[in-house]
């Protein structure tokens, strides 16, 4: 159901009659419209692309606060991944931040996708977010502000969407972030259950995700193909920034590897930087 007062509370879907579906999950306090440039770019490669609105998102910050148990989002994502896999020969899931966590939860509890691409993720949080989590025990900080002006390349994100976000979703609930930090121990325990081929891309200057997360995932997962990159100079919002082109190149190279049914195992860690 599209809420008419909230034009961005809807899914994005691109159909090309492909046997391959790329399912994209957006981040916390966001909507699929932040994934639009990525979705359109992948659609131009000939894939079917589906970017759903995550429950409780796309309306107002107050609506997000109604989410009492974030596990509800993970279960929703797992069901959707399973459904999409039944519809296509190949399913590749891309998740950004919270969206990557949703995919990780699904693939470590019920491996379904043919490949997993996680951006700004990893289960090892920055010292700043861990500190906020400790402070939250004593002082119930309801939210932290979201900065938009310096984070996005305006040519990659719809200007109307950015204006809507400034008015409706300009902060992030601390309760959900704290839940994610506390769940990180469970993520570490489940890392051996990750057998899905994956690519992880994180920014070196990410204020939410520790750069150690990339190495940890690549070194400890059980997937035959496990690849990770750190983006030099990149922060948490690396996708819709000047780093998009170099990130997209690695994403498409990884997808080609999966679709070519590469049987060789690979463990790779690298650094991406602008020339």
LUMMARBA-353851 format. One record per residue (C-alpha): residue number from 1; residue in one letter; x, y, z. Coordinates in Angstrom, 3 decimals, padded with zeros to 6 digits. Layout:
N
<node NUM,'A',<X,Y,Z>>,
...
***
This chain:
275
<node 1,'X',<000.000,000.000,000.000>>,
<node 2,'X',<001.432,003.377,-001.041>>,
<node 3,'X',<000.778,006.111,001.502>>,
<node 4,'X',<-000.139,009.134,-000.586>>,
<node 5,'X',<001.186,011.604,001.972>>,
<node 6,'X',<004.564,009.846,001.829>>,
<node 7,'X',<005.560,009.497,-001.830>>,
<node 8,'X',<008.780,007.612,-000.991>>,
<node 9,'X',<007.103,004.879,001.081>>,
<node 10,'X',<007.069,002.440,-001.820>>,
<node 11,'X',<009.123,-000.241,-003.551>>,
<node 12,'X',<011.340,000.169,-006.600>>,
<node 13,'X',<011.115,-002.523,-009.259>>,
<node 14,'X',<012.793,-002.884,-012.646>>,
<node 15,'X',<011.720,-005.728,-014.928>>,
<node 16,'X',<013.865,-007.060,-017.789>>,
<node 17,'X',<012.475,-010.612,-018.051>>,
<node 18,'X',<015.744,-011.824,-016.563>>,
<node 19,'X',<016.388,-015.154,-014.850>>,
<node 20,'X',<018.497,-013.182,-012.369>>,
<node 21,'X',<017.021,-011.029,-009.619>>,
<node 22,'X',<019.028,-008.537,-007.626>>,
<node 23,'X',<017.259,-007.797,-004.354>>,
<node 24,'X',<018.396,-004.588,-002.638>>,
<node 25,'X',<017.719,-003.685,001.008>>,
<node 26,'X',<018.164,-000.063,002.051>>,
<node 27,'X',<019.486,001.180,005.392>>,
<node 28,'X',<017.971,002.379,008.657>>,
<node 29,'X',<015.894,005.583,008.552>>,
<node 30,'X',<015.954,005.423,004.777>>,
<node 31,'X',<013.875,004.211,001.806>>,
<node 32,'X',<014.572,002.369,-001.475>>,
<node 33,'X',<015.018,005.757,-003.141>>,
<node 34,'X',<018.511,005.965,-001.641>>,
<node 35,'X',<019.236,002.785,-003.604>>,
<node 36,'X',<017.691,004.120,-006.817>>,
<node 37,'X',<020.916,004.961,-008.653>>,
<node 38,'X',<022.373,001.548,-007.834>>,
<node 39,'X',<019.125,-000.174,-008.834>>,
<node 40,'X',<018.904,001.674,-012.143>>,
<node 41,'X',<022.557,000.995,-012.942>>,
<node 42,'X',<022.089,-002.744,-012.322>>,
<node 43,'X',<018.866,-002.757,-014.330>>,
<node 44,'X',<020.780,-001.364,-017.306>>,
<node 45,'X',<022.927,-004.516,-017.124>>,
<node 46,'X',<019.788,-006.508,-017.921>>,
<node 47,'X',<018.901,-007.881,-014.468>>,
<node 48,'X',<015.535,-007.747,-012.765>>,
<node 49,'X',<015.968,-005.486,-009.722>>,
<node 50,'X',<013.706,-005.198,-006.685>>,
<node 51,'X',<014.289,-002.751,-003.822>>,
<node 52,'X',<011.541,-003.099,-001.172>>,
<node 53,'X',<010.580,-000.655,001.531>>,
<node 54,'X',<011.578,-002.107,004.910>>,
<node 55,'X',<008.681,-002.193,007.428>>,
<node 56,'X',<008.256,000.937,009.610>>,
<node 57,'X',<010.238,002.994,007.090>>,
<node 58,'X',<009.310,005.641,004.567>>,
<node 59,'X',<006.889,007.703,006.638>>,
<node 60,'X',<008.174,009.555,009.720>>,
<node 61,'X',<010.736,009.203,012.460>>,
<node 62,'X',<007.892,008.663,014.935>>,
<node 63,'X',<006.763,005.633,012.955>>,
<node 64,'X',<010.247,004.127,013.300>>,
<node 65,'X',<010.017,004.503,017.067>>,
<node 66,'X',<007.037,002.125,017.041>>,
<node 67,'X',<009.387,-000.737,016.157>>,
<node 68,'X',<009.810,-002.519,019.483>>,
<node 69,'X',<011.814,-005.558,018.327>>,
<node 70,'X',<014.169,-005.076,015.324>>,
<node 71,'X',<014.262,-008.872,014.938>>,
<node 72,'X',<010.908,-008.418,013.232>>,
<node 73,'X',<012.741,-006.770,010.332>>,
<node 74,'X',<015.215,-009.638,010.052>>,
<node 75,'X',<012.438,-012.226,009.895>>,
<node 76,'X',<010.606,-010.182,007.282>>,
<node 77,'X',<013.777,-010.028,005.174>>,
<node 78,'X',<014.393,-013.766,005.453>>,
<node 79,'X',<010.893,-014.517,004.198>>,
<node 80,'X',<011.271,-012.126,001.269>>,
<node 81,'X',<014.637,-013.601,000.266>>,
<node 82,'X',<013.126,-017.081,000.295>>,
<node 83,'X',<010.159,-015.907,-001.790>>,
<node 84,'X',<012.341,-014.225,-004.420>>,
<node 85,'X',<014.583,-017.270,-004.722>>,
<node 86,'X',<011.544,-019.339,-005.670>>,
<node 87,'X',<010.785,-016.905,-008.487>>,
<node 88,'X',<014.248,-016.765,-010.098>>,
<node 89,'X',<017.072,-019.060,-011.161>>,
<node 90,'X',<019.642,-016.807,-009.499>>,
<node 91,'X',<019.186,-014.421,-006.589>>,
<node 92,'X',<021.807,-011.916,-005.512>>,
<node 93,'X',<021.056,-009.842,-002.425>>,
<node 94,'X',<022.636,-006.448,-001.799>>,
<node 95,'X',<022.220,-004.850,001.599>>,
<node 96,'X',<023.290,-001.453,002.845>>,
<node 97,'X',<023.894,-001.035,006.603>>,
<node 98,'X',<020.689,-002.325,008.261>>,
<node 99,'X',<019.804,-003.979,004.956>>,
<node 100,'X',<023.105,-005.855,005.015>>,
<node 101,'X',<022.383,-006.974,008.563>>,
<node 102,'X',<019.016,-008.317,007.427>>,
<node 103,'X',<020.717,-010.339,004.696>>,
<node 104,'X',<023.424,-011.591,007.046>>,
<node 105,'X',<020.773,-012.801,009.481>>,
<node 106,'X',<018.981,-014.662,006.703>>,
<node 107,'X',<022.082,-016.246,005.188>>,
<node 108,'X',<023.456,-017.454,008.536>>,
<node 109,'X',<020.154,-018.950,009.645>>,
<node 110,'X',<018.693,-020.160,006.354>>,
<node 111,'X',<021.133,-019.843,003.413>>,
<node 112,'X',<019.033,-019.070,000.357>>,
<node 113,'X',<020.658,-016.496,-001.925>>,
<node 114,'X',<023.277,-017.312,-004.534>>,
<node 115,'X',<025.405,-014.389,-003.377>>,
<node 116,'X',<025.452,-011.640,-000.759>>,
<node 117,'X',<026.871,-008.132,-001.140>>,
<node 118,'X',<027.104,-006.089,002.061>>,
<node 119,'X',<027.925,-002.380,002.107>>,
<node 120,'X',<028.773,-000.469,005.311>>,
<node 121,'X',<028.325,-003.534,007.481>>,
<node 122,'X',<030.081,-006.256,009.418>>,
<node 123,'X',<028.917,-006.730,013.005>>,
<node 124,'X',<031.932,-004.967,014.519>>,
<node 125,'X',<030.879,-001.452,015.393>>,
<node 126,'X',<032.950,001.688,015.741>>,
<node 127,'X',<034.134,002.812,019.167>>,
<node 128,'X',<031.789,005.794,018.922>>,
<node 129,'X',<028.674,003.672,018.435>>,
<node 130,'X',<029.738,001.297,021.210>>,
<node 131,'X',<030.209,004.318,023.493>>,
<node 132,'X',<026.722,005.571,022.621>>,
<node 133,'X',<025.421,002.111,023.480>>,
<node 134,'X',<026.966,002.312,026.954>>,
<node 135,'X',<025.677,005.853,027.546>>,
<node 136,'X',<022.219,004.696,026.458>>,
<node 137,'X',<022.034,002.422,029.508>>,
<node 138,'X',<022.104,005.447,031.788>>,
<node 139,'X',<020.673,008.242,029.662>>,
<node 140,'X',<017.922,007.309,027.224>>,
<node 141,'X',<019.119,009.255,024.195>>,
<node 142,'X',<016.217,008.930,021.765>>,
<node 143,'X',<018.089,009.721,018.584>>,
<node 144,'X',<021.168,010.967,016.810>>,
<node 145,'X',<020.993,013.410,013.875>>,
<node 146,'X',<021.529,012.327,010.280>>,
<node 147,'X',<023.732,014.645,008.244>>,
<node 148,'X',<022.773,014.884,004.576>>,
<node 149,'X',<024.479,017.935,003.139>>,
<node 150,'X',<027.996,016.519,003.149>>,
<node 151,'X',<027.125,012.845,002.733>>,
<node 152,'X',<025.466,012.599,-000.668>>,
<node 153,'X',<026.424,013.400,-004.215>>,
<node 154,'X',<023.343,015.366,-005.290>>,
<node 155,'X',<023.631,013.978,-008.834>>,
<node 156,'X',<023.049,010.441,-007.496>>,
<node 157,'X',<020.082,011.047,-005.176>>,
<node 158,'X',<016.730,012.578,-006.060>>,
<node 159,'X',<016.589,016.130,-004.712>>,
<node 160,'X',<012.916,015.796,-003.795>>,
<node 161,'X',<013.781,012.717,-001.757>>,
<node 162,'X',<016.522,014.549,000.135>>,
<node 163,'X',<014.109,017.355,000.955>>,
<node 164,'X',<011.536,014.823,002.163>>,
<node 165,'X',<014.152,013.128,004.335>>,
<node 166,'X',<015.243,016.419,005.886>>,
<node 167,'X',<011.642,017.061,006.870>>,
<node 168,'X',<010.593,013.559,007.975>>,
<node 169,'X',<013.611,011.397,008.730>>,
<node 170,'X',<016.495,013.617,009.785>>,
<node 171,'X',<017.415,011.544,012.830>>,
<node 172,'X',<018.011,007.914,013.728>>,
<node 173,'X',<016.512,006.036,016.714>>,
<node 174,'X',<019.186,005.087,019.228>>,
<node 175,'X',<017.135,002.115,020.455>>,
<node 176,'X',<017.570,000.322,017.107>>,
<node 177,'X',<021.262,001.139,016.904>>,
<node 178,'X',<021.832,-000.117,020.449>>,
<node 179,'X',<019.974,-003.321,019.618>>,
<node 180,'X',<022.309,-003.837,016.653>>,
<node 181,'X',<025.393,-003.305,018.822>>,
<node 182,'X',<024.134,-005.818,021.374>>,
<node 183,'X',<023.351,-008.316,018.606>>,
<node 184,'X',<026.915,-008.108,017.294>>,
<node 185,'X',<028.047,-010.878,019.668>>,
<node 186,'X',<025.469,-013.177,018.105>>,
<node 187,'X',<026.695,-012.191,014.659>>,
<node 188,'X',<030.224,-013.182,015.589>>,
<node 189,'X',<029.035,-016.544,016.907>>,
<node 190,'X',<027.146,-017.235,013.684>>,
<node 191,'X',<029.936,-016.264,011.277>>,
<node 192,'X',<030.843,-019.905,010.585>>,
<node 193,'X',<027.284,-020.454,009.351>>,
<node 194,'X',<027.864,-018.032,006.496>>,
<node 195,'X',<028.431,-020.245,003.448>>,
<node 196,'X',<026.948,-017.895,000.825>>,
<node 197,'X',<029.556,-016.309,-001.492>>,
<node 198,'X',<029.926,-012.693,-000.429>>,
<node 199,'X',<031.495,-009.322,-001.109>>,
<node 200,'X',<031.820,-006.794,001.731>>,
<node 201,'X',<032.625,-003.126,001.105>>,
<node 202,'X',<033.208,-000.707,004.000>>,
<node 203,'X',<034.585,002.801,004.319>>,
<node 204,'X',<037.802,003.381,006.237>>,
<node 205,'X',<036.275,006.456,007.913>>,
<node 206,'X',<032.928,004.844,008.740>>,
<node 207,'X',<031.641,006.248,012.048>>,
<node 208,'X',<029.306,003.278,012.594>>,
<node 209,'X',<031.197,000.233,011.321>>,
<node 210,'X',<034.746,-000.591,012.356>>,
<node 211,'X',<037.121,-001.186,009.457>>,
<node 212,'X',<038.124,-004.374,011.287>>,
<node 213,'X',<034.742,-005.836,010.313>>,
<node 214,'X',<035.804,-006.415,006.704>>,
<node 215,'X',<038.829,-008.473,007.676>>,
<node 216,'X',<036.889,-010.383,010.319>>,
<node 217,'X',<034.169,-011.460,007.904>>,
<node 218,'X',<036.587,-012.513,005.179>>,
<node 219,'X',<038.845,-014.425,007.551>>,
<node 220,'X',<036.177,-016.234,009.581>>,
<node 221,'X',<033.225,-017.030,007.317>>,
<node 222,'X',<032.855,-020.471,005.726>>,
<node 223,'X',<031.943,-019.219,002.254>>,
<node 224,'X',<034.080,-020.550,-000.572>>,
<node 225,'X',<034.149,-017.127,-002.202>>,
<node 226,'X',<034.646,-014.324,000.306>>,
<node 227,'X',<035.895,-010.928,-000.748>>,
<node 228,'X',<036.246,-007.634,001.063>>,
<node 229,'X',<037.261,-004.072,000.236>>,
<node 230,'X',<037.943,-000.996,002.321>>,
<node 231,'X',<037.243,002.317,000.587>>,
<node 232,'X',<040.027,004.762,001.337>>,
<node 233,'X',<038.502,008.066,002.455>>,
<node 234,'X',<034.977,006.659,002.498>>,
<node 235,'X',<032.526,006.952,005.380>>,
<node 236,'X',<029.317,005.101,006.183>>,
<node 237,'X',<027.359,006.652,003.305>>,
<node 238,'X',<029.806,005.527,000.622>>,
<node 239,'X',<027.271,004.350,-001.914>>,
<node 240,'X',<025.795,007.660,-003.109>>,
<node 241,'X',<029.065,009.554,-003.075>>,
<node 242,'X',<032.039,010.136,-005.356>>,
<node 243,'X',<033.034,006.522,-004.647>>,
<node 244,'X',<030.022,005.081,-006.470>>,
<node 245,'X',<031.808,004.211,-009.716>>,
<node 246,'X',<034.651,002.235,-008.131>>,
<node 247,'X',<032.207,000.432,-005.840>>,
<node 248,'X',<029.854,-000.365,-008.714>>,
<node 249,'X',<032.723,-001.813,-010.745>>,
<node 250,'X',<033.566,-004.257,-007.948>>,
<node 251,'X',<029.897,-005.138,-007.488>>,
<node 252,'X',<029.440,-005.956,-011.176>>,
<node 253,'X',<032.714,-007.920,-011.326>>,
<node 254,'X',<031.579,-009.974,-008.328>>,
<node 255,'X',<028.140,-010.592,-009.843>>,
<node 256,'X',<029.774,-011.774,-013.078>>,
<node 257,'X',<031.934,-014.172,-011.084>>,
<node 258,'X',<028.843,-015.635,-009.423>>,
<node 259,'X',<026.837,-015.889,-012.651>>,
<node 260,'X',<029.791,-017.550,-014.390>>,
<node 261,'X',<029.483,-020.194,-011.664>>,
<node 262,'X',<033.106,-019.795,-010.596>>,
<node 263,'X',<033.991,-022.948,-008.662>>,
<node 264,'X',<037.364,-021.716,-007.439>>,
<node 265,'X',<037.618,-020.648,-003.836>>,
<node 266,'X',<038.861,-017.170,-003.120>>,
<node 267,'X',<039.713,-015.200,-000.009>>,
<node 268,'X',<040.572,-011.630,-000.890>>,
<node 269,'X',<041.037,-008.334,000.939>>,
<node 270,'X',<041.747,-005.123,-000.909>>,
<node 271,'X',<041.556,-001.332,-000.825>>,
<node 272,'X',<039.581,000.887,-003.187>>,
<node 273,'X',<040.628,004.478,-003.743>>,
<node 274,'X',<039.996,007.269,-006.185>>,
<node 275,'X',<042.748,007.849,-008.724>>,
***
